[in-house]
Structure formats: structure tokens, C-alpha cells
Amino acid sequence: MAPPTSASVTPGPVDRLTIEHVANAAGVSVATVSRALRGLPNVATSTRTRVEEAARVLNYRADPAASRLAAGRSRTIAVVVPIVNSWYFSNVVAGAEAVCTEDGYDLLVLTAPSSTVRRKVVTTAAALDRRVDGLIFVDVALPDDELTELERRRLGVVTVGQRTGRVPSVRVDNVDVGRTAVEHLVELGHERIGVLGAQAEQPAHFDVPGQRIRGAEHALAEVGLRLDPSLIVSGEFTVEGGHDAARRVLQADRCPTALFAMSDEMAFGAVIAARQLGLDIPRDLSLVGVDDHDVAAALGLTTVRQRVVEHGAMAARALLRKLDGVNDRALDLVAATELVVRSTTAAPGDGRPGA
């Protein structure tokens, strides 16, 4: 059979060209067209040429979603985060997206700001399992019953932050993060240290703030000091929250000489609050953050650096391995952190109340 020409294959007016049009033009079955255009074996060279020519003349492009479903994969990964307008979460997503794109996967971002919304994500897995091949939960607490539901749907799952022991996880040692930050302040001579953190939504499953406070307590206990509970204030991991929390703790009767902010964004808020109260950093107040945000170096912020983009990349690689059949359910990747000392920390000043 001669290859089709534009005159022989041009269809009448249609809303959308389909694989059936190509099959009719080439005189073969739809299944043969699918195999030929995907480069699969068991298609004669002459038939493949005829199908490719028909597709070219018709300007046909396969529907990516249909092709993926036919292959049994959506080639889409969902990343579930509490919020998207956050430096930390956006960078984790960026790291995951880079790895997924390189491997030919699309990325879908879902938000779960509360346990109710997270539960809805899990209970609608019946629809999700046709849209995505797996999910990465970033700092979103995942109880055992919900994890069981996702496994029942045969969806791959990886967690960032939470360790379940049932699925691969990526995390930092948050106790060590707290210890590192406060040890630095103690070594400088600070004894009365405030903490800007937050309350975990489900501490029984996942409690980053609690772990970092525990590390701070260990650092103080090693030199015979204790953390004053009245100086632990919720800053909600935002600039605004850090500002409000810092103002409260810095206006206490016996205010601290140093602050440990559990995120750089809260530390930025603390910088603003200190300036409003007429306090000089670091002469009147030392300040340590966590993350090494892009703005941290410009502000001279001492911080505990975590390579956030790499956390997302590590999680994506673990999930793609899982989707390829590698059994890494007990995999627990602990990412490195390091103290970066800049200009916001120094020995306590003489003129500071409570120093």
C-alpha cells in the first residue's frame, strides 16, 4: 500500500483529531497506531512509516493524558504542602519538580492547611489514583489510618519531615537543630534565651517545634540552665508571626538577651520588632534562625542552614524509585544541617535589661 497523501487522509471538519482518524487514514487498527506512534515493537517497518505519515499529514498529536493512562501510569506526582506562599515549601516543591521534570513526570501541588483538608485529600484518593502515581507529603502529619488508605489505593507515598517507618522519608534531625542554635548562644554567654516557634497541629504524629525545643533544652541543661517556658512564644513560622511573638517576649519583665527563631522568616519579623523597640542587634539582642533563607545573608542573620531544595529532590528520587518497584519502605534519609555564623549574634551587652 502506498503511503497516504494529504488528499487521501484529510478528514472532513472535526472538533478534534483523534487516533481513530489516523487509523482510518493509514488503514490499520487503533491499537497498531498506538504501538507505532509510541515506538513499540511488533510493528512492521512499512506499517510504521504509513502510520507516521498519516499522523504527520493530519497534524495529529497524541493526548498525553490518554497515552499515560494507556500505559498504566499518569506520570504525575502530587506534592502536598500546608501552604504554598512560604519560602520553605516553595523551595521543597522546586527541588521535587526539578527531579520529576528530568524523569518525564509532571508535578501537581495540593494544599492541606488543616487535618480536615488533608483527610479530604486522602479520602478522595479514588479519584487521585487516576490522576497521580504517588504523593509527597511535606510537613503534613499523616496518621496510620490515612497511610493505610493510600497504600490500599496503591499510591506511592514519601514524607518530608515526618518519619513513619512504613514509607520512605526525608527529614532533618530537629532536636539537633535546636541544640546547635542554642549551644551557639550559650557559648557566647547567653543564659536567658527566648524561643519563637509554633504549636504542632498533631504533635502525636509530627512535632517539629517540640523537637527543636527539646534540643534547646538539652543545650541549656548541659551547662546547668533551663529554658523558661514563659519565653517560648508561638510565631506561626511567618514574618508577621515572628514580629508579634518577638514584641511580646521582648517586652516581658525579664526579657531575654537572645532569641532562637525556629525559622528565618520568624527571625526577620524579630529584627523588625527589635528595631521598633529601640534594640540593637547584636549588642542588645542576639538572634539565630533556621533555614538559611535567600535573604538571611543580606541581613547578616546567624542561622542553622538546611538545604531545602535538596530535601524536595531527595523525596522525589525516593518516590520515583518506589514507583519503579524498589522497596525502600524503611528508608530514612536524614539531611545534613550546619550552623552559619553571621553578624546577629554576639556576647550579651552590658546595657540590656536582664543581661
N, C-alpha and C positions, 0 to 999 in steps of 0.2 A: 504494500500500500504506500502511495506517495505521501510525503509529509503534507500536512494541511497548509493551505494558503489562507490569507486574510479573507478572501472571498468565500472560501468554503467553511470557515469557522465563525464568522461574525454572526452573533445571535441577534434576534430582534430586540427591541427595547426591553430592558430588565431593570428591576430595582437594584439588584446586586448580583454580580457574577458569583457563581458557586462552583464547587468541584464537579457537579453534575454537568455543567456547560462544557467543561474541559473534557470530561469523559465522553460526552456525545460527539464533540468535535474530533477527538482522537479515535473514536470507535472502540473504546475499551471500557472496562468496568471502573466504577468509582474506586474500588479497592486498589486496582492497578495504578490509577492516577496517584493515589495517596502514597503507594510504595515508590513510585517513580520519582515524585517530587521531593520525597524525603531521603532519596538516595539509598533506599534499602535494596538488598539483593533479590534474586529470583525475578528480575525484570529483564527481558531481552533488550539488547542494545538498541535495536531498531524501534522497539516499542517505547523505550525511554526517550529516544530522540523525538518520536512523534508526539508524545505527551508534553515534553518540554516546549516544543514548537507551538503546540496548541495553546499552552499556558502563556507563552510569550506574545502570540498574536492577539489573544484575548485580554492581555494585560492582567492576568489573574494572579492574585496573591493569596496564599493560604491564610485562613483565620488563625492567628497564633493560639488563641484560647482553645479552639476546636482541635488543633494539632496536638496541643499539650494534653488535653483530656483523652484523646485517642491513644496517646502513649501511656496513659495511666498516671500522668503527673501534671500538675498545674504549673510547675516550675515557678512557683510564687511562695515566698516566705513572709510570714507576718511577724512584726515586732510589736509587742505590747508594752506600752510605757504609761506611767501615771499621767504625765503631761508632755507636751511637745515643745512648748516655749521655754525650754530650760537648756542652759549650756551643756550640762552633763548628759541629758537624754538625747539631745540633738547630735552630740558627738558619738555616743554609742551607736545611734542609728546610722551615722555616716560611716563608721567602721564596718558595720554589718553590710551596708549597701555596697561598699566597695568590693567586698569578697563575693557577695551574691551576683553582682553585675559581671564580675570576671568569670563566674561559673555559669552564666546564662540564666540567672534567676531574677525575677522581679521582686521588689520589696513592697509590702503593704504595711503601713503604720496604723496601729489601733491604739486608742487611749482608754485607760481604765483607771480613772482618778479615785475610784472607791471600790470597796468589796462588792457592792451591788452591781456595778458596771462590769467588773471583772467576772463575776458569776454569769452575767449575761453573755459575755464573750465565750465562756466555756459551754454554757447550755445551748448556744446556737452553733455548736461545733458540727451539727448535722449539715448545716449549710457551709460552714467553713471548710469542711474536709473536701469539698469540691472546688474551693477557691484557693486553698493553700495546701502545701505539703507539710509544713511544720511551723512552729511558733517559737519565738524567743521572748521570754518574759523578763523585762528589765526592771529590777527593784519593785516588782509586783508580787506580793505574797501569794503563793499557790498552795492551798491546803491539799491534803492527801486525796480527798474525795474528788476534787476537781481534776487533779492529775490523773486519777484513775479513769475519769470520764474521757479525757483527751487521749489516753492510751487506748481506751476501748474504740475510739474513732480512728485509731492507727495514725494519729498525727504525731510527727516528731516534735519533741519539746526539749529546749535548753533554757536554763535560767541564768540570769546575770544578777549576782548579789546573793540570792538565796541558794543554799545547798540542801537538796532533798535526799540525796543518796539513791534516788531512783532514776534520775536523768542527768546528763552532763551539766556541769555548772561552771561558771566563771565568776570569780569574786576576788576581793582583796581581804587581807586579814584586818578587819576593822578594829579589833582590840589593839593590834599593833599600831594602827594609825593613831588612835587616841594616846597610846603610851608614847609614841615618837614625838607627837606635838607637845605634850605636857612635860616630858623629860627635858626637852629643849628649854622650856620656860623655867623649870626647876633649876637646871644647870646655870641659868643666868641669875638665879637668886630669888625668883618669884615664889611666894608661898600662898598668896590668896589669889586664886585663879577662877575666873568665870567661864562658863561654857554656854555657847549658843548652839542649840540643837533643835530637836523636834520630838514628838511622840510618835512611835511607830503605830501604824493602823492596826496591825495584827502581830504584836510582839511575840506571841507564842510560835509564830511561823518564821518571822523575819524581822530583826530589830537592829538595824544599823546604828541608830542613835544610842541604844542601850549598850551595844558592843563598844562603841567609841568612848562612852562614859566609863565603862569598866576599865578600859585601857588607861584613861586619865587617872582613875582611882589607884590603879596599880603603880603608876609612875609616882604619885604623891606618897603612897604607902611605903615605898622603898626608902624614902627619906623621913619617915615618921610624920607625914602630914596627911590631912584628909580633905576631901572635896566637900565644900559647904553646899548642901542641897539648895539653899536659898539663892545660890549664884548660878544655878542651872536653869536657863530660860529658853523657851521654845522660840525659834526664829524661822520655822517653816521652810528652811532651805531656799529662801528668796532674799533679794536685796532689801526689799521693804520690811520683811520679817526680821532680818538681821538688824536693821536700823532700829526698829521698835524694841526688840529684845535688848540691844546694847544700851539704849537710853534707860530702860528700866533698871538694868543691873548696875549701870554706872552712876545712877542717882541713889543707890542704896546707902544706908548709913555707913556701912563699912564696905566700900566698893573695892573691887579687885584691882590689882596692879597689872593684870594681864588677862587676855581673853583667848580662849580656844574656840574658834568658829568651825563647825563641822563641815562647812563648805566655803569656798572662796566668795560665792555670791553673798552669803551672810556676812562675811568679813568686809566686803565692800560697803554694806549697809552700816557696819560698825565704824568704819572710817568716817562716814558722813556724820554719824551720831557723835563721835568723839570731837570732831571739828565744831559741831554745833554747841557742844558743852565746853568749848574752850580748852580741850585737852590736846596735848602734843603727843604724836606717835613717832618714836617710841619713848620719849623722855618721861611722859606721864602714864603711858599705857602701851604695853607690848601686845602684839596681835599675831596669831597664827591661824591660817586657814587650811583647807584641804581641797585638792584637785589640781592646782596649777592652771587655772583658767587663763585664757589668752590675755586678759587684762592684768593678771597678777604681777607679771614682770614690770609693766609700766608703772604700777603703783608701788613697786618695791615690796610686795607682800611676801613675808615668810610663809611657806606652805608645805604641806605634805603632798608631793606630786603623785598622782596616779595617771597612767597613760590610758585615758578613757576611750579614745578611738580604737586602740588595740583591744580593749575589752569587747567591743562590738565585733571586731574582726575575729577574735578567738571564738566567740559564741557562734558566729556564722559558720566558721570552719567546722566546729564540733557538730553543728546541726546537719551540714552537708555530708559529713562522714556518716552520721546516723542514717540519713536518707539513702546512702549508698550501701547500707547493710552492716556497717561496722558497729559492734555492740560496745558502746562506751558509757553505759548507763551509770557506772560508778565514777566516771571521770570528774575530777575536781581540780580545775585549773586556778591556782592562786597567783594572781598577777602581782608583780613587784611594786613597791612604793618607795619613795625616798624623800628625806627632808631637804628642802631647798631654802637656805637661809638668805634673807634679803634684809631690807632696812627697817622693817616694822617691829623688830624685837631687839631688846637691849636689857641691861640690868635695871632694876627698879630705880626710879628717880627719887630725889630727896624731898621734893615739894609736893608729892602726891598724897592726898588723904588716904590712910590705910596702908601706906607703904611701910 
